[in-house]
Structures are given as C-alpha cells and as structure tokens.
Amino acid sequence: IVMEGEQSDIQRTSIGDHGRVGLTNDEVDKILEEVGFNELKYVEISTLQLFSLQFYGTMPFILEAAFILALGIQSYIDFAIIFAMLLCNAYLGFHEEIKAKDSL
C-alpha cells in the first residue's frame, strides 16, 4: 500500500504504469514497433580492413609523422627504424584483434 506523498515501486514508461505484473501483449507489440528488438547489428570487417585500421590512431599517426620527417631530412637509418616500429605496432595490434575476434 502506497500512502499519499510516498514513492511507489511502479515503473512509469511511455506506454503506461507497470508494477510487478509486466507488460501486456499489446504493449509489447507497440514497444517492438517503436524501438525494435534489443539486439546489436553484426558488422563484418575483412582481414585487410582490420589490418589497415592498425595504421589509424594516435600512436600510428605519430610514428607516420616521424618516419616522414626522417625521410624528409634524409636520415634513412632513422626512417627504417621508425618504419619497422610502425610495422611491428601494426602487426601486434592486428594479431591481438584476430585473437579477440576468434574468441567470440
């Protein structure tokens, strides 16, 4: 029993008031029509796309800028080292993404 001025545990929604009874079939149909099922859409990403995404982000951008700068000042040893770091970073990220994808 809820006294005047007290809060009740009835959930108030755009469809109506519901206590512990739940929704009617008509209310369920109306909600499904308005918002759809509670599910995530499956997005397929190819392996090539997954690998190319490893070159996008803060760390890859910094390494890319550094190896372009090293190439611009004709420091070829630094260029090769930074480029190798970029490739290693991409490989490790790609490898971890593949492991995570396979675990799902």
N, C-alpha and C positions, 0 to 999 in steps of 0.2 A: 504494500500500500504506500503510495506516494502522497505525502502531506503537501498542502499548498505552500509554494515557495521553495520546495526541495527539488533537487535534480533527480530525474529518473534514469534508469539504465536503458531506456528505449532508444534505439538508433534512429536518428532522423535523416532521411535521404530525400532526394528529389522525387522519388516515387511515392513515398509515404512513411508512416511510422511502423517500426517493426521491433517487437520485443524478442523474446526467445523463440517465437513461433517460426520466423523465417519469411521468405517471400512466397507469394502465390505464383502459379504458373504464368498468369498474365503479366505479372510484374517482371518475372524473369525474362519473358519474351520481349517486353518493352526495353529492358536494360540491354539485352543482347542486340536488339535492333539499333539502339542508340550508340553503344560503345563497342560491340562485338565481343568475341571471346577473349579471355585473359591469356594471351599467348604471344610469344615473340616470333617474328618472321625469321626464317632461316636464310642466311646470306652466304652464298658460296663464293669463296675467293680462291682463284687459281694459285698454283705454286709460284708462278712467275710474278704475279701481283704481290704475293706475300713477301717474296724476296725483294722486289723493288720498293716496298714500303719500309724496308730496313734502312734506306737511304733518305728517309724523310723524318725529321725531328731535330731537336736542338743539338744533340751530340753529332749526328752526321753532318748537319749544316756547318758546325764549327770546323770539323775535320775537312769538309769540302772547301771551305774558305781558306783554310790553312794550306791545303795542297795546291790550290790555285795560286795563292800568294807565293808559295815556294817555287812554283813553276814560273811565275812572273819575274821573280828575281834570279832566276836560273840557278837555283840551288837544287840540283837534281837528286842528290842523296836525300835531302830532307823531303823532297817531293815523293820519292819512292817509299820512304819510311812512313810518312803520313798516309799515303795511298794504301800501303799494306795495313796500317791501323784501321782505316776505313773499311777495307775488305774483311778484316778479322771481326770488326764490330758487326758488320752486316751478316757474316756467317753465323756468329754466335747468337745474334738475335733471331735469325731465321731458324736455326736449329732448335732454340727454345720454343719458338712459335709452333713449329711442327710437332714437337713433343707435347705441347699443351693441346694442340688440335687433335692429336691421336688419342689423348687421354679422355676426350669427350666421346 
